[in-house]
Amino acid sequence: MYVVELTFDDNPARLAARPKHRELLAEMRDRGVLKAAGPWEDGTGALLIFDVDSEEELDKVMSEDPYYLSPGLAISSKRRWQALVI
């Protein structure tokens, strides 16, 4: 599994891509690729947990969603995560 942390700035441009992004997240969840996702309560970013085996697979899955290229958003970390309890 991989954990991805996003950081948002004050640029509202990313909000235009958010509805399609949320549709794609639901599709990924239904395919079993996405385990959890959501914004930080303070609106500064978000956390996503992907059930993939490699960073290459993670990059492929994330490339399906143009939201990650939106102005106002940065991928601050992508880390392999060893889940003990889900």
PDB file of N, CA, C and O in Angstrom:
ATOM      1  N   MET A   1       0.836  -1.174   0.000  1.00  0.00           N
ATOM      2  CA  MET A   1       0.000   0.000   0.000  1.00  0.00           C
ATOM      3  C   MET A   1       0.882   1.240   0.000  1.00  0.00           C
ATOM      4  O   MET A   1       2.029   1.225   0.449  1.00  0.00           O
ATOM      5  N   TYR A   2       0.302   2.305  -0.519  1.00  0.00           N
ATOM      6  CA  TYR A   2       0.983   3.592  -0.540  1.00  0.00           C
ATOM      7  C   TYR A   2       0.065   4.667   0.022  1.00  0.00           C
ATOM      8  O   TYR A   2      -1.146   4.662  -0.202  1.00  0.00           O
ATOM      9  N   VAL A   3       0.674   5.588   0.758  1.00  0.00           N
ATOM     10  CA  VAL A   3      -0.026   6.749   1.298  1.00  0.00           C
ATOM     11  C   VAL A   3       0.472   7.968   0.530  1.00  0.00           C
ATOM     12  O   VAL A   3       1.676   8.171   0.374  1.00  0.00           O
ATOM     13  N   VAL A   4      -0.466   8.766   0.059  1.00  0.00           N
ATOM     14  CA  VAL A   4      -0.142   9.983  -0.673  1.00  0.00           C
ATOM     15  C   VAL A   4      -0.688  11.162   0.115  1.00  0.00           C
ATOM     16  O   VAL A   4      -1.856  11.176   0.503  1.00  0.00           O
ATOM     17  N   GLU A   5       0.163  12.145   0.347  1.00  0.00           N
ATOM     18  CA  GLU A   5      -0.269  13.359   1.022  1.00  0.00           C
ATOM     19  C   GLU A   5      -0.231  14.513   0.039  1.00  0.00           C
ATOM     20  O   GLU A   5       0.775  14.739  -0.633  1.00  0.00           O
ATOM     21  N   LEU A   6      -1.335  15.240  -0.038  1.00  0.00           N
ATOM     22  CA  LEU A   6      -1.453  16.409  -0.891  1.00  0.00           C
ATOM     23  C   LEU A   6      -1.422  17.665  -0.039  1.00  0.00           C
ATOM     24  O   LEU A   6      -1.864  17.660   1.110  1.00  0.00           O
ATOM     25  N   THR A   7      -0.898  18.740  -0.610  1.00  0.00           N
ATOM     26  CA  THR A   7      -0.901  20.050   0.026  1.00  0.00           C
ATOM     27  C   THR A   7      -1.629  21.015  -0.907  1.00  0.00           C
ATOM     28  O   THR A   7      -1.386  21.029  -2.114  1.00  0.00           O
ATOM     29  N   PHE A   8      -2.522  21.818  -0.337  1.00  0.00           N
ATOM     30  CA  PHE A   8      -3.268  22.809  -1.102  1.00  0.00           C
ATOM     31  C   PHE A   8      -2.771  24.198  -0.738  1.00  0.00           C
ATOM     32  O   PHE A   8      -2.422  24.460   0.413  1.00  0.00           O
ATOM     33  N   ASP A   9      -2.740  25.093  -1.733  1.00  0.00           N
ATOM     34  CA  ASP A   9      -2.475  26.498  -1.435  1.00  0.00           C
ATOM     35  C   ASP A   9      -3.755  27.298  -1.668  1.00  0.00           C
ATOM     36  O   ASP A   9      -4.831  26.716  -1.801  1.00  0.00           O
ATOM     37  N   ASP A  10      -3.651  28.600  -1.718  1.00  0.00           N
ATOM     38  CA  ASP A  10      -4.843  29.451  -1.820  1.00  0.00           C
ATOM     39  C   ASP A  10      -5.421  29.553  -3.226  1.00  0.00           C
ATOM     40  O   ASP A  10      -6.469  30.172  -3.410  1.00  0.00           O
ATOM     41  N   ASN A  11      -4.772  28.968  -4.215  1.00  0.00           N
ATOM     42  CA  ASN A  11      -5.250  29.026  -5.589  1.00  0.00           C
ATOM     43  C   ASN A  11      -6.523  28.183  -5.721  1.00  0.00           C
ATOM     44  O   ASN A  11      -6.473  26.974  -5.494  1.00  0.00           O
ATOM     45  N   PRO A  12      -7.650  28.781  -6.077  1.00  0.00           N
ATOM     46  CA  PRO A  12      -8.905  28.041  -6.165  1.00  0.00           C
ATOM     47  C   PRO A  12      -9.056  27.225  -7.451  1.00  0.00           C
ATOM     48  O   PRO A  12     -10.081  26.567  -7.628  1.00  0.00           O
ATOM     49  N   ALA A  13      -8.079  27.245  -8.345  1.00  0.00           N
ATOM     50  CA  ALA A  13      -8.198  26.563  -9.635  1.00  0.00           C
ATOM     51  C   ALA A  13      -8.442  25.058  -9.482  1.00  0.00           C
ATOM     52  O   ALA A  13      -9.126  24.462 -10.313  1.00  0.00           O
ATOM     53  N   ARG A  14      -7.901  24.447  -8.449  1.00  0.00           N
ATOM     54  CA  ARG A  14      -8.078  23.002  -8.271  1.00  0.00           C
ATOM     55  C   ARG A  14      -9.539  22.632  -8.025  1.00  0.00           C
ATOM     56  O   ARG A  14      -9.949  21.503  -8.293  1.00  0.00           O
ATOM     57  N   LEU A  15     -10.316  23.571  -7.522  1.00  0.00           N
ATOM     58  CA  LEU A  15     -11.716  23.276  -7.200  1.00  0.00           C
ATOM     59  C   LEU A  15     -12.531  22.923  -8.441  1.00  0.00           C
ATOM     60  O   LEU A  15     -13.507  22.179  -8.343  1.00  0.00           O
ATOM     61  N   ALA A  16     -12.146  23.443  -9.606  1.00  0.00           N
ATOM     62  CA  ALA A  16     -12.860  23.121 -10.849  1.00  0.00           C
ATOM     63  C   ALA A  16     -12.718  21.640 -11.193  1.00  0.00           C
ATOM     64  O   ALA A  16     -13.623  21.056 -11.789  1.00  0.00           O
ATOM     65  N   ALA A  17     -11.602  21.032 -10.826  1.00  0.00           N
ATOM     66  CA  ALA A  17     -11.357  19.622 -11.130  1.00  0.00           C
ATOM     67  C   ALA A  17     -11.863  18.681 -10.045  1.00  0.00           C
ATOM     68  O   ALA A  17     -11.850  17.465 -10.235  1.00  0.00           O
ATOM     69  N   ARG A  18     -12.300  19.207  -8.931  1.00  0.00           N
ATOM     70  CA  ARG A  18     -12.661  18.364  -7.786  1.00  0.00           C
ATOM     71  C   ARG A  18     -13.865  17.454  -8.018  1.00  0.00           C
ATOM     72  O   ARG A  18     -13.806  16.297  -7.602  1.00  0.00           O
ATOM     73  N   PRO A  19     -14.958  17.897  -8.655  1.00  0.00           N
ATOM     74  CA  PRO A  19     -16.091  16.974  -8.852  1.00  0.00           C
ATOM     75  C   PRO A  19     -15.699  15.710  -9.636  1.00  0.00           C
ATOM     76  O   PRO A  19     -16.074  14.603  -9.248  1.00  0.00           O
ATOM     77  N   LYS A  20     -14.951  15.871 -10.730  1.00  0.00           N
ATOM     78  CA  LYS A  20     -14.511  14.698 -11.504  1.00  0.00           C
ATOM     79  C   LYS A  20     -13.546  13.862 -10.684  1.00  0.00           C
ATOM     80  O   LYS A  20     -13.585  12.633 -10.748  1.00  0.00           O
ATOM     81  N   HIS A  21     -12.683  14.506  -9.918  1.00  0.00           N
ATOM     82  CA  HIS A  21     -11.740  13.804  -9.041  1.00  0.00           C
ATOM     83  C   HIS A  21     -12.495  12.904  -8.069  1.00  0.00           C
ATOM     84  O   HIS A  21     -12.115  11.750  -7.872  1.00  0.00           O
ATOM     85  N   ARG A  22     -13.542  13.414  -7.472  1.00  0.00           N
ATOM     86  CA  ARG A  22     -14.306  12.615  -6.506  1.00  0.00           C
ATOM     87  C   ARG A  22     -15.020  11.452  -7.187  1.00  0.00           C
ATOM     88  O   ARG A  22     -15.165  10.384  -6.590  1.00  0.00           O
ATOM     89  N   GLU A  23     -15.467  11.642  -8.426  1.00  0.00           N
ATOM     90  CA  GLU A  23     -16.040  10.517  -9.185  1.00  0.00           C
ATOM     91  C   GLU A  23     -14.991   9.439  -9.416  1.00  0.00           C
ATOM     92  O   GLU A  23     -15.262   8.251  -9.245  1.00  0.00           O
ATOM     93  N   LEU A  24     -13.803   9.857  -9.802  1.00  0.00           N
ATOM     94  CA  LEU A  24     -12.725   8.908 -10.050  1.00  0.00           C
ATOM     95  C   LEU A  24     -12.304   8.191  -8.766  1.00  0.00           C
ATOM     96  O   LEU A  24     -11.980   7.004  -8.800  1.00  0.00           O
ATOM     97  N   LEU A  25     -12.307   8.894  -7.647  1.00  0.00           N
ATOM     98  CA  LEU A  25     -11.991   8.249  -6.374  1.00  0.00           C
ATOM     99  C   LEU A  25     -12.990   7.147  -6.066  1.00  0.00           C
ATOM    100  O   LEU A  25     -12.604   6.071  -5.611  1.00  0.00           O
ATOM    101  N   ALA A  26     -14.272   7.403  -6.309  1.00  0.00           N
ATOM    102  CA  ALA A  26     -15.301   6.380  -6.065  1.00  0.00           C
ATOM    103  C   ALA A  26     -15.086   5.165  -6.975  1.00  0.00           C
ATOM    104  O   ALA A  26     -15.251   4.025  -6.541  1.00  0.00           O
ATOM    105  N   GLU A  27     -14.717   5.412  -8.234  1.00  0.00           N
ATOM    106  CA  GLU A  27     -14.440   4.308  -9.154  1.00  0.00           C
ATOM    107  C   GLU A  27     -13.236   3.495  -8.681  1.00  0.00           C
ATOM    108  O   GLU A  27     -13.254   2.265  -8.733  1.00  0.00           O
ATOM    109  N   MET A  28     -12.189   4.186  -8.219  1.00  0.00           N
ATOM    110  CA  MET A  28     -11.002   3.493  -7.711  1.00  0.00           C
ATOM    111  C   MET A  28     -11.336   2.680  -6.471  1.00  0.00           C
ATOM    112  O   MET A  28     -10.833   1.571  -6.291  1.00  0.00           O
ATOM    113  N   ARG A  29     -12.182   3.232  -5.621  1.00  0.00           N
ATOM    114  CA  ARG A  29     -12.619   2.493  -4.433  1.00  0.00           C
ATOM    115  C   ARG A  29     -13.367   1.227  -4.849  1.00  0.00           C
ATOM    116  O   ARG A  29     -13.132   0.151  -4.300  1.00  0.00           O
ATOM    117  N   ASP A  30     -14.263   1.363  -5.814  1.00  0.00           N
ATOM    118  CA  ASP A  30     -15.041   0.217  -6.280  1.00  0.00           C
ATOM    119  C   ASP A  30     -14.158  -0.857  -6.905  1.00  0.00           C
ATOM    120  O   ASP A  30     -14.483  -2.042  -6.837  1.00  0.00           O
ATOM    121  N   ARG A  31     -13.039  -0.452  -7.515  1.00  0.00           N
ATOM    122  CA  ARG A  31     -12.090  -1.407  -8.101  1.00  0.00           C
ATOM    123  C   ARG A  31     -11.153  -1.998  -7.049  1.00  0.00           C
ATOM    124  O   ARG A  31     -10.396  -2.924  -7.343  1.00  0.00           O
ATOM    125  N   GLY A  32     -11.200  -1.467  -5.823  1.00  0.00           N
ATOM    126  CA  GLY A  32     -10.337  -1.958  -4.756  1.00  0.00           C
ATOM    127  C   GLY A  32      -8.957  -1.341  -4.745  1.00  0.00           C
ATOM    128  O   GLY A  32      -8.084  -1.789  -4.002  1.00  0.00           O
ATOM    129  N   VAL A  33      -8.741  -0.309  -5.565  1.00  0.00           N
ATOM    130  CA  VAL A  33      -7.430   0.341  -5.646  1.00  0.00           C
ATOM    131  C   VAL A  33      -7.263   1.393  -4.557  1.00  0.00           C
ATOM    132  O   VAL A  33      -6.152   1.615  -4.075  1.00  0.00           O
ATOM    133  N   LEU A  34      -8.349   2.036  -4.169  1.00  0.00           N
ATOM    134  CA  LEU A  34      -8.309   3.097  -3.162  1.00  0.00           C
ATOM    135  C   LEU A  34      -8.984   2.603  -1.889  1.00  0.00           C
ATOM    136  O   LEU A  34     -10.125   2.142  -1.917  1.00  0.00           O
ATOM    137  N   LYS A  35      -8.274   2.704  -0.782  1.00  0.00           N
ATOM    138  CA  LYS A  35      -8.830   2.263   0.507  1.00  0.00           C
ATOM    139  C   LYS A  35      -9.473   3.397   1.284  1.00  0.00           C
ATOM    140  O   LYS A  35     -10.475   3.191   1.969  1.00  0.00           O
ATOM    141  N   ALA A  36      -8.902   4.600   1.183  1.00  0.00           N
ATOM    142  CA  ALA A  36      -9.444   5.749   1.922  1.00  0.00           C
ATOM    143  C   ALA A  36      -8.891   7.022   1.310  1.00  0.00           C
ATOM    144  O   ALA A  36      -7.801   7.033   0.739  1.00  0.00           O
ATOM    145  N   ALA A  37      -9.666   8.102   1.437  1.00  0.00           N
ATOM    146  CA  ALA A  37      -9.219   9.403   0.941  1.00  0.00           C
ATOM    147  C   ALA A  37     -10.050  10.487   1.597  1.00  0.00           C
ATOM    148  O   ALA A  37     -11.230  10.295   1.889  1.00  0.00           O
ATOM    149  N   GLY A  38      -9.424  11.623   1.823  1.00  0.00           N
ATOM    150  CA  GLY A  38     -10.168  12.749   2.358  1.00  0.00           C
ATOM    151  C   GLY A  38      -9.261  13.899   2.713  1.00  0.00           C
ATOM    152  O   GLY A  38      -8.057  13.727   2.908  1.00  0.00           O
ATOM    153  N   PRO A  39      -9.862  15.091   2.794  1.00  0.00           N
ATOM    154  CA  PRO A  39      -9.085  16.295   3.105  1.00  0.00           C
ATOM    155  C   PRO A  39      -8.824  16.417   4.603  1.00  0.00           C
ATOM    156  O   PRO A  39      -9.551  15.874   5.435  1.00  0.00           O
ATOM    157  N   TRP A  40      -7.756  17.152   4.911  1.00  0.00           N
ATOM    158  CA  TRP A  40      -7.529  17.526   6.301  1.00  0.00           C
ATOM    159  C   TRP A  40      -8.641  18.492   6.709  1.00  0.00           C
ATOM    160  O   TRP A  40      -9.132  19.261   5.882  1.00  0.00           O
ATOM    161  N   GLU A  41      -9.025  18.455   7.943  1.00  0.00           N
ATOM    162  CA  GLU A  41     -10.108  19.304   8.444  1.00  0.00           C
ATOM    163  C   GLU A  41      -9.831  20.785   8.236  1.00  0.00           C
ATOM    164  O   GLU A  41     -10.759  21.569   8.036  1.00  0.00           O
ATOM    165  N   ASP A  42      -8.559  21.173   8.282  1.00  0.00           N
ATOM    166  CA  ASP A  42      -8.222  22.592   8.144  1.00  0.00           C
ATOM    167  C   ASP A  42      -8.110  23.051   6.688  1.00  0.00           C
ATOM    168  O   ASP A  42      -7.819  24.220   6.436  1.00  0.00           O
ATOM    169  N   GLY A  43      -8.337  22.150   5.723  1.00  0.00           N
ATOM    170  CA  GLY A  43      -8.341  22.513   4.314  1.00  0.00           C
ATOM    171  C   GLY A  43      -6.974  22.712   3.682  1.00  0.00           C
ATOM    172  O   GLY A  43      -6.878  23.232   2.571  1.00  0.00           O
ATOM    173  N   THR A  44      -5.918  22.306   4.374  1.00  0.00           N
ATOM    174  CA  THR A  44      -4.571  22.525   3.849  1.00  0.00           C
ATOM    175  C   THR A  44      -4.069  21.408   2.944  1.00  0.00           C
ATOM    176  O   THR A  44      -2.993  21.519   2.355  1.00  0.00           O
ATOM    177  N   GLY A  45      -4.839  20.338   2.833  1.00  0.00           N
ATOM    178  CA  GLY A  45      -4.399  19.213   2.014  1.00  0.00           C
ATOM    179  C   GLY A  45      -5.286  18.009   2.207  1.00  0.00           C
ATOM    180  O   GLY A  45      -6.410  18.118   2.697  1.00  0.00           O
ATOM    181  N   ALA A  46      -4.768  16.852   1.816  1.00  0.00           N
ATOM    182  CA  ALA A  46      -5.552  15.623   1.893  1.00  0.00           C
ATOM    183  C   ALA A  46      -4.624  14.424   2.014  1.00  0.00           C
ATOM    184  O   ALA A  46      -3.418  14.518   1.782  1.00  0.00           O
ATOM    185  N   LEU A  47      -5.217  13.295   2.383  1.00  0.00           N
ATOM    186  CA  LEU A  47      -4.497  12.032   2.505  1.00  0.00           C
ATOM    187  C   LEU A  47      -5.259  10.980   1.723  1.00  0.00           C
ATOM    188  O   LEU A  47      -6.486  10.913   1.794  1.00  0.00           O
ATOM    189  N   LEU A  48      -4.530  10.155   0.972  1.00  0.00           N
ATOM    190  CA  LEU A  48      -5.131   9.068   0.207  1.00  0.00           C
ATOM    191  C   LEU A  48      -4.342   7.794   0.473  1.00  0.00           C
ATOM    192  O   LEU A  48      -3.116   7.831   0.585  1.00  0.00           O
ATOM    193  N   ILE A  49      -5.035   6.676   0.575  1.00  0.00           N
ATOM    194  CA  ILE A  49      -4.386   5.384   0.776  1.00  0.00           C
ATOM    195  C   ILE A  49      -4.753   4.487  -0.398  1.00  0.00           C
ATOM    196  O   ILE A  49      -5.922   4.160  -0.604  1.00  0.00           O
ATOM    197  N   PHE A  50      -3.732   4.091  -1.168  1.00  0.00           N
ATOM    198  CA  PHE A  50      -3.908   3.263  -2.347  1.00  0.00           C
ATOM    199  C   PHE A  50      -3.400   1.849  -2.080  1.00  0.00           C
ATOM    200  O   PHE A  50      -2.337   1.668  -1.486  1.00  0.00           O
ATOM    201  N   ASP A  51      -4.157   0.857  -2.517  1.00  0.00           N
ATOM    202  CA  ASP A  51      -3.757  -0.541  -2.386  1.00  0.00           C
ATOM    203  C   ASP A  51      -3.096  -0.984  -3.688  1.00  0.00           C
ATOM    204  O   ASP A  51      -3.713  -1.635  -4.531  1.00  0.00           O
ATOM    205  N   VAL A  52      -1.826  -0.614  -3.827  1.00  0.00           N
ATOM    206  CA  VAL A  52      -1.013  -0.959  -4.990  1.00  0.00           C
ATOM    207  C   VAL A  52       0.311  -1.525  -4.493  1.00  0.00           C
ATOM    208  O   VAL A  52       0.692  -1.318  -3.341  1.00  0.00           O
ATOM    209  N   ASP A  53       1.010  -2.240  -5.372  1.00  0.00           N
ATOM    210  CA  ASP A  53       2.227  -2.930  -4.963  1.00  0.00           C
ATOM    211  C   ASP A  53       3.522  -2.184  -5.244  1.00  0.00           C
ATOM    212  O   ASP A  53       4.568  -2.525  -4.692  1.00  0.00           O
ATOM    213  N   SER A  54       3.460  -1.174  -6.094  1.00  0.00           N
ATOM    214  CA  SER A  54       4.703  -0.477  -6.448  1.00  0.00           C
ATOM    215  C   SER A  54       4.406   0.993  -6.706  1.00  0.00           C
ATOM    216  O   SER A  54       3.264   1.389  -6.937  1.00  0.00           O
ATOM    217  N   GLU A  55       5.466   1.786  -6.659  1.00  0.00           N
ATOM    218  CA  GLU A  55       5.305   3.211  -6.951  1.00  0.00           C
ATOM    219  C   GLU A  55       4.937   3.415  -8.418  1.00  0.00           C
ATOM    220  O   GLU A  55       4.222   4.358  -8.756  1.00  0.00           O
ATOM    221  N   GLU A  56       5.422   2.534  -9.286  1.00  0.00           N
ATOM    222  CA  GLU A  56       5.057   2.623 -10.694  1.00  0.00           C
ATOM    223  C   GLU A  56       3.554   2.414 -10.869  1.00  0.00           C
ATOM    224  O   GLU A  56       2.916   3.130 -11.641  1.00  0.00           O
ATOM    225  N   GLU A  57       2.986   1.441 -10.161  1.00  0.00           N
ATOM    226  CA  GLU A  57       1.542   1.206 -10.226  1.00  0.00           C
ATOM    227  C   GLU A  57       0.781   2.394  -9.640  1.00  0.00           C
ATOM    228  O   GLU A  57      -0.255   2.794 -10.171  1.00  0.00           O
ATOM    229  N   LEU A  58       1.290   2.951  -8.555  1.00  0.00           N
ATOM    230  CA  LEU A  58       0.673   4.135  -7.966  1.00  0.00           C
ATOM    231  C   LEU A  58       0.662   5.287  -8.966  1.00  0.00           C
ATOM    232  O   LEU A  58      -0.359   5.952  -9.142  1.00  0.00           O
ATOM    233  N   ASP A  59       1.794   5.521  -9.615  1.00  0.00           N
ATOM    234  CA  ASP A  59       1.874   6.609 -10.593  1.00  0.00           C
ATOM    235  C   ASP A  59       0.893   6.387 -11.738  1.00  0.00           C
ATOM    236  O   ASP A  59       0.279   7.338 -12.224  1.00  0.00           O
ATOM    237  N   LYS A  60       0.743   5.148 -12.168  1.00  0.00           N
ATOM    238  CA  LYS A  60      -0.204   4.832 -13.252  1.00  0.00           C
ATOM    239  C   LYS A  60      -1.628   5.140 -12.817  1.00  0.00           C
ATOM    240  O   LYS A  60      -2.384   5.759 -13.565  1.00  0.00           O
ATOM    241  N   VAL A  61      -2.000   4.715 -11.616  1.00  0.00           N
ATOM    242  CA  VAL A  61      -3.350   4.954 -11.097  1.00  0.00           C
ATOM    243  C   VAL A  61      -3.598   6.457 -10.954  1.00  0.00           C
ATOM    244  O   VAL A  61      -4.657   6.955 -11.333  1.00  0.00           O
ATOM    245  N   MET A  62      -2.624   7.167 -10.410  1.00  0.00           N
ATOM    246  CA  MET A  62      -2.794   8.609 -10.224  1.00  0.00           C
ATOM    247  C   MET A  62      -2.840   9.361 -11.550  1.00  0.00           C
ATOM    248  O   MET A  62      -3.457  10.423 -11.636  1.00  0.00           O
ATOM    249  N   SER A  63      -2.197   8.824 -12.580  1.00  0.00           N
ATOM    250  CA  SER A  63      -2.214   9.493 -13.885  1.00  0.00           C
ATOM    251  C   SER A  63      -3.595   9.450 -14.537  1.00  0.00           C
ATOM    252  O   SER A  63      -3.853  10.196 -15.482  1.00  0.00           O
ATOM    253  N   GLU A  64      -4.482   8.589 -14.045  1.00  0.00           N
ATOM    254  CA  GLU A  64      -5.854   8.521 -14.547  1.00  0.00           C
ATOM    255  C   GLU A  64      -6.675   9.737 -14.126  1.00  0.00           C
ATOM    256  O   GLU A  64      -7.755   9.981 -14.663  1.00  0.00           O
ATOM    257  N   ASP A  65      -6.160  10.495 -13.167  1.00  0.00           N
ATOM    258  CA  ASP A  65      -6.910  11.603 -12.583  1.00  0.00           C
ATOM    259  C   ASP A  65      -6.151  12.919 -12.773  1.00  0.00           C
ATOM    260  O   ASP A  65      -5.144  13.145 -12.102  1.00  0.00           O
ATOM    261  N   PRO A  66      -6.615  13.789 -13.673  1.00  0.00           N
ATOM    262  CA  PRO A  66      -5.909  15.052 -13.912  1.00  0.00           C
ATOM    263  C   PRO A  66      -5.912  16.017 -12.723  1.00  0.00           C
ATOM    264  O   PRO A  66      -5.199  17.020 -12.742  1.00  0.00           O
ATOM    265  N   TYR A  67      -6.693  15.728 -11.707  1.00  0.00           N
ATOM    266  CA  TYR A  67      -6.732  16.574 -10.509  1.00  0.00           C
ATOM    267  C   TYR A  67      -5.330  16.786  -9.926  1.00  0.00           C
ATOM    268  O   TYR A  67      -5.010  17.874  -9.448  1.00  0.00           O
ATOM    269  N   TYR A  68      -4.503  15.742  -9.969  1.00  0.00           N
ATOM    270  CA  TYR A  68      -3.182  15.821  -9.354  1.00  0.00           C
ATOM    271  C   TYR A  68      -2.251  16.793 -10.072  1.00  0.00           C
ATOM    272  O   TYR A  68      -1.179  17.112  -9.558  1.00  0.00           O
ATOM    273  N   LEU A  69      -2.644  17.266 -11.250  1.00  0.00           N
ATOM    274  CA  LEU A  69      -1.857  18.253 -11.990  1.00  0.00           C
ATOM    275  C   LEU A  69      -2.438  19.659 -11.848  1.00  0.00           C
ATOM    276  O   LEU A  69      -1.931  20.603 -12.456  1.00  0.00           O
ATOM    277  N   SER A  70      -3.483  19.804 -11.060  1.00  0.00           N
ATOM    278  CA  SER A  70      -4.176  21.079 -10.916  1.00  0.00           C
ATOM    279  C   SER A  70      -3.310  22.133 -10.229  1.00  0.00           C
ATOM    280  O   SER A  70      -2.557  21.824  -9.306  1.00  0.00           O
ATOM    281  N   PRO A  71      -3.426  23.392 -10.694  1.00  0.00           N
ATOM    282  CA  PRO A  71      -2.798  24.487  -9.952  1.00  0.00           C
ATOM    283  C   PRO A  71      -3.416  24.551  -8.558  1.00  0.00           C
ATOM    284  O   PRO A  71      -4.609  24.297  -8.389  1.00  0.00           O
ATOM    285  N   GLY A  72      -2.616  24.884  -7.580  1.00  0.00           N
ATOM    286  CA  GLY A  72      -3.114  24.976  -6.214  1.00  0.00           C
ATOM    287  C   GLY A  72      -2.954  23.698  -5.421  1.00  0.00           C
ATOM    288  O   GLY A  72      -3.357  23.631  -4.259  1.00  0.00           O
ATOM    289  N   LEU A  73      -2.366  22.675  -6.039  1.00  0.00           N
ATOM    290  CA  LEU A  73      -2.206  21.374  -5.395  1.00  0.00           C
ATOM    291  C   LEU A  73      -0.785  20.886  -5.622  1.00  0.00           C
ATOM    292  O   LEU A  73      -0.237  21.033  -6.715  1.00  0.00           O
ATOM    293  N   ALA A  74      -0.196  20.312  -4.599  1.00  0.00           N
ATOM    294  CA  ALA A  74       1.123  19.687  -4.718  1.00  0.00           C
ATOM    295  C   ALA A  74       1.080  18.329  -4.042  1.00  0.00           C
ATOM    296  O   ALA A  74       0.425  18.159  -3.014  1.00  0.00           O
ATOM    297  N   ILE A  75       1.772  17.375  -4.615  1.00  0.00           N
ATOM    298  CA  ILE A  75       1.933  16.070  -3.971  1.00  0.00           C
ATOM    299  C   ILE A  75       3.138  16.217  -3.052  1.00  0.00           C
ATOM    300  O   ILE A  75       4.279  16.288  -3.510  1.00  0.00           O
ATOM    301  N   SER A  76       2.873  16.262  -1.754  1.00  0.00           N
ATOM    302  CA  SER A  76       3.968  16.516  -0.816  1.00  0.00           C
ATOM    303  C   SER A  76       4.701  15.246  -0.414  1.00  0.00           C
ATOM    304  O   SER A  76       5.865  15.308  -0.017  1.00  0.00           O
ATOM    305  N   SER A  77       4.031  14.078  -0.511  1.00  0.00           N
ATOM    306  CA  SER A  77       4.743  12.828  -0.246  1.00  0.00           C
ATOM    307  C   SER A  77       3.973  11.643  -0.817  1.00  0.00           C
ATOM    308  O   SER A  77       2.745  11.645  -0.904  1.00  0.00           O
ATOM    309  N   LYS A  78       4.747  10.635  -1.199  1.00  0.00           N
ATOM    310  CA  LYS A  78       4.233   9.324  -1.596  1.00  0.00           C
ATOM    311  C   LYS A  78       5.105   8.320  -0.850  1.00  0.00           C
ATOM    312  O   LYS A  78       6.313   8.235  -1.075  1.00  0.00           O
ATOM    313  N   ARG A  79       4.468   7.558   0.045  1.00  0.00           N
ATOM    314  CA  ARG A  79       5.250   6.653   0.879  1.00  0.00           C
ATOM    315  C   ARG A  79       4.621   5.267   0.917  1.00  0.00           C
ATOM    316  O   ARG A  79       3.403   5.120   1.017  1.00  0.00           O
ATOM    317  N   ARG A  80       5.469   4.268   0.836  1.00  0.00           N
ATOM    318  CA  ARG A  80       4.999   2.896   0.999  1.00  0.00           C
ATOM    319  C   ARG A  80       4.582   2.735   2.456  1.00  0.00           C
ATOM    320  O   ARG A  80       5.260   3.206   3.370  1.00  0.00           O
ATOM    321  N   TRP A  81       3.455   2.062   2.652  1.00  0.00           N
ATOM    322  CA  TRP A  81       2.902   1.916   3.999  1.00  0.00           C
ATOM    323  C   TRP A  81       2.592   0.453   4.235  1.00  0.00           C
ATOM    324  O   TRP A  81       1.980  -0.211   3.399  1.00  0.00           O
ATOM    325  N   GLN A  82       3.020  -0.034   5.372  1.00  0.00           N
ATOM    326  CA  GLN A  82       2.755  -1.421   5.743  1.00  0.00           C
ATOM    327  C   GLN A  82       1.621  -1.430   6.755  1.00  0.00           C
ATOM    328  O   GLN A  82       1.842  -1.215   7.947  1.00  0.00           O
ATOM    329  N   ALA A  83       0.425  -1.674   6.287  1.00  0.00           N
ATOM    330  CA  ALA A  83      -0.757  -1.654   7.159  1.00  0.00           C
ATOM    331  C   ALA A  83      -0.777  -2.909   8.035  1.00  0.00           C
ATOM    332  O   ALA A  83      -0.615  -4.026   7.543  1.00  0.00           O
ATOM    333  N   LEU A  84      -0.973  -2.713   9.298  1.00  0.00           N
ATOM    334  CA  LEU A  84      -1.115  -3.837  10.221  1.00  0.00           C
ATOM    335  C   LEU A  84      -2.578  -4.117  10.524  1.00  0.00           C
ATOM    336  O   LEU A  84      -2.978  -5.266  10.710  1.00  0.00           O
ATOM    337  N   VAL A  85      -3.372  -3.050  10.571  1.00  0.00           N
ATOM    338  CA  VAL A  85      -4.794  -3.170  10.861  1.00  0.00           C
ATOM    339  C   VAL A  85      -5.548  -2.218   9.940  1.00  0.00           C
ATOM    340  O   VAL A  85      -5.203  -1.041   9.838  1.00  0.00           O
ATOM    341  N   ILE A  86      -6.565  -2.723   9.279  1.00  0.00           N
ATOM    342  CA  ILE A  86      -7.398  -1.867   8.434  1.00  0.00           C
ATOM    343  C   ILE A  86      -8.857  -2.095   8.823  1.00  0.00           C
ATOM    344  O   ILE A  86      -9.753  -1.480   8.244  1.00  0.00           O
TER     345      ILE A  86
END
